[in-house]
Amino acid sequence: MSEKMQRITLASRPVGEPTDENFNLETLDVPDIGEGEVLVRNHYMSLDPYMRGRMDDAKSYAAPVPIGGTMEAGTVGEVIASNHPGFAPGDFAFGMLGWATHGVGKGAEMRKLDPNLAPITTALGVLGMPGFTGWFGLMEFGRPKEGETLVVAAATGPVGSMVGQVAKNLGLRVVGIAGGAEKCKMAVETYGFDACIDHYAFETASDLRKALKAECPKGIDIYFENVGGKVLDAVLPMMNPFGRIPLCGMIAWYNAGALGAEASAEALTGPRMWRSILVNFLSVNGFIISNHFDKYPDFLRAVGPMMAQGKIAFVEDIADGLENAPEAFRGLLKGRNKGKQLVKLI
Amino acid sequence: MSEKMQRITLASRPVGEPTDENFNLETLDVPDIGEGEVLVRNHYMSLDPYMRGRMDDAKSYAAPVPIGGTMEAGTVGEVIASNHPGFAPGDFAFGMLGWATHGVGKGAEMRKLDPNLAPITTALGVLGMPGFTGWFGLMEFGRPKEGETLVVAAATGPVGSMVGQVAKNLGLRVVGIAGGAEKCKMAVETYGFDACIDHYAFETASDLRKALKAECPKGIDIYFENVGGKVLDAVLPMMNPFGRIPLCGMIAWYNAGALGAEASAEALTGPRMWRSILVNFLSVNGFIISNHFDKYPDFLRAVGPMMAQGKIAFVEDIADGLENAPEAFRGLLKGRNKGKQLVKLI
């Protein structure tokens, strides 16, 4: 009898928040590997907000997951079998092997990990795609300068916490926005932000803006944008002339869906947004990190030493078992996680 | 009896389109000049869309014109008296002397013109602020590459016609949008655009988009944005990955006013706009040319030779007499002018 594996496929496209019915947990045989391929027993998978977008059938930067297809995810695990010269059984590897206990990938598209240098989970968070996203977006499109003020939402997330910590190291004033007092405490105490504002404490964008003004007396020079919604509405009018907005997500609008998104934003109209960009000479740059993987070595060179010097903290939330991934994913979309959300698969 | 002059002041702030009641034509004595100042008999003044913004009392990149203050404008004329070593009576000079037959300016803030090099009116249009705006925005934020497709609205205006002609010279496909068949003909025949679409012929953004798609088979790489409204709504979903949007105006929304603007844009919501920027990795940069006057010599060095080689055409619309400036200004906001709108003052 061949070895069995489990995976979660997309059963149907969600309307709003994904429900259990949108996912299907399947048991199947572990597949054979072909030429140049590697079989991995996944130890951890990553959960990230972008996955919500992949569940919709809307034109976006990446093709949607097809109905019946395995949900996408970054994974780390141990190589069991290899037809690729770069990998041998017992090696640890990062790959995009999806919501699954095992996966087969092309060796050329995987990356070998040294578990003695850093815990393998960091390849999914602080040293992986989220950390790289934060560092790259800040440096490339944020163009930080000492003494400036930076605001980042989802401050304790793996992207936001990287943005804030790198900016602090460069001498900026860093103000986070997070959901709940506990996360705000973490932003200041664990990640060293100058201040962090609990957006749950403010019902309207204008109230949130008042609180931001108290913490950003010189306005905002960089808004690292990954949430949209009320936070964006609060921040936009506070941007200083020549401000920069690296834009890599709008999680607050994700569950609204591709078309329904409009309904949730009475206040933030297109013309008002456009006018803000114009009158303050803002630079808004949308990006997705997969277009910039050529810069990944630069990231490791820049952030690796900061990690080694203890200047970059990270926190992980680990859900246990593939079957609990959908609930952990819903929690992520609602901000229930405190650090980088992972799922333990072994 | 001292010499008399006329000026137009802002009598009240307009709601929507400016009416005659918003302006006041005054006759007063020509003022004396102080240290470092120059008195000019204005021959021409410029009318530009940005002036509509100055009539509102909203936070913007420039202070509003105060009630009772002279309306702002760029002017060219002959120096009558000078307390500045750079200017002598009989010289021609460009200045920001406002809607007025005469004006006193600081010599340090004026520019001497050589009427033998180019007609002095060009200092208000093709070789002045509008032409410079088009060239700078295209080169700095548009980052044009041969073979790409550029779209610019207000194609026959002094900004749009410069953008299109420079882009054509760089080997881009250039598609204009203009109001009316006559302007479209002018864009193609006078300015050498590859095509021009009459936005009056399309009631909705989606119909306009269909027409654009026919002329932009490879999508749009650069949208030089100076109008907002229906055109923006049509263009945004057509932007190619890594597209660039230099943003220097939104004339379609100006008359709507700072707060009323929302009403005119049912379709183009903030989230939809933000999503377009994100999913196509767009670069949107707001700018106003007055922040970049240090690059003006570069502009003259780049465009001067193209002018001399007959590669840059320009068209001027000249209204006669200061008293006709308000009506010409309303015409400008409605797109009734065909070329750069000037007012002859002598």
Interface residues (C-beta under 8 A of the other chain):
Chain A: K59 S60 Y61 G228 L232 D233 P241 L247 C248 G249 M250 W253 A256 A258 A261 E262 S264 A265 L268 T269 G270 P271 R272 M273 W274 R275 I277 L278 V279 N280 F281 L282 S283 V284 N285 G286 F287 I288 N291
Chain B: K59 S60 Y61 G228 L232 D233 P241 L247 C248 G249 M250 W253 A256 A258 A261 E262 S264 A265 L268 T269 G270 P271 R272 M273 W274 R275 I277 L278 V279 N280 F281 L282 S283 V284 N285 G286 F287 I288 N291
